[in-house]
Amino acid sequence: MDQSHLYQQIVQSIRDDILSGALKPGFSLPPVRKMTKQWNCTTGTVLRAYQELARQGLVVSHVGRGTKVY
């Protein structure tokens, strides 16, 4: 799948984990650089996924402190 849609796979994977209870409120998502290695993608792809999750109200991002499940 091309990079433009990979962020949607990342969003779906994390959303599924949040909704299933595997990721609980306050849990820190992996740093962007770690996710780029895990998903073999660019930092922009991971950032877009994290931004989409934040837009959906599932996570909260704080510069310098990472992204946490809301």
C-alpha positions, 0 to 999 in steps of 0.5 A: 500500500502506498504511503498516502494510505499507510497513515490510515492503517496506523490510525486503524491499528491504534484506534482498534487497540484503544477501543478494545481496551488494549491501550488505556487512557494515559498510555503513551504512544510510541515516539514517532521515530520508533513508529517509523521503524515499526511501520517502515514509513516516514515521520510525516506518515506517523505524524499524520496518523497521530494528528488524525487520532487527535482530531478524532479525540482518541489521543492528546499530543503535547510537544516534548511530552509525546502523545497519550491515549485520551 
